[in-house]
């Protein structure tokens, strides 16, 4: 059986309480995930599209609508296509909802943190 720590990644923001709680939950389960501080190392378009597909969401569903960048980039425009939204998230990674955990070819949003248990 493979070591679960080898297959688990968390897109993490250490300043976010939900992200910290999700990371703690993984550690409590004996999982030492690969931690990607996505504000410092944002995913590229290919990776972000894969994550969104694994989450089963539309790009718009992964946007943090309360961020200033959401308003200034005009992302509330319903005519924007998925590629435009993904491009905005890459340019402003703060717009990506967090935390996201990837494991075994699946993804889960840690809101609440216990959501990630479904893919472990």
C-alpha positions, -999 to 999 in steps of 0.1 A, spaced: 0 0 0 15 34 -9 23 59 17 -6 84 17 18 113 24 33 107 -10 0 114 -28 -15 143 -8 -10 180 -17 -25 210 0 -28 244 -17 -23 264 15 -24 299 27 -8 300 62 -27 332 70 -61 315 65 -76 298 96 -95 272 75 -63 264 56 -44 260 89 -72 238 103 -72 216 72 -34 212 74 -37 203 111 -64 178 103 -41 161 78 -13 160 103 -36 145 129 -43 117 104 -6 110 101 -4 126 67 25 149 59 13 165 27 32 184 1 24 220 10 20 245 -19 18 281 -7 -2 291 -38 2 328 -31 39 324 -36 37 296 -62 4 298 -80 -7 269 -102 -4 275 -140 -35 274 -162 -32 236 -169 -29 227 -132 -57 251 -122 -80 236 -149 -72 201 -136 -79 211 -100 -112 227 -109 -122 196 -129 -112 173 -100 -133 195 -76 -163 192 -100 -167 229 -100 -169 257 -126 -140 282 -124 -164 309 -112 -173 286 -82 -137 287 -70 -135 326 -69 -133 344 -37 -159 371 -44 -151 392 -14 -116 401 -25 -109 436 -38 -93 420 -70 -127 404 -78 -143 438 -80 -114 457 -97 -110 429 -124 -147 430 -132 -151 393 -124 -188 399 -115 -194 402 -153 -216 371 -161 -204 371 -197 -168 363 -188 -158 328 -200 -140 302 -180 -106 310 -196 -109 347 -185 -117 337 -150 -88 312 -148 -65 339 -162 -76 363 -135 -70 336 -108 -35 330 -121 -28 368 -122 -43 372 -87 -40 339 -68 -56 355 -38 -89 350 -57 -86 312 -55 -107 297 -27 -87 278 -2 -76 254 10 -76 227 -17 -64 192 -10 -55 168 -38 -52 131 -31 -55 99 -52 -66 118 -84 -93 137 -65 -97 171 -50 -116 186 -21 -121 221 -8 -114 224 29 -145 244 38 -151 230 63 -118 212 68 -136 178 73 -146 179 36 -111 167 27 -116 134 46 -138 122 18 -109 119 -7 -83 104 17 
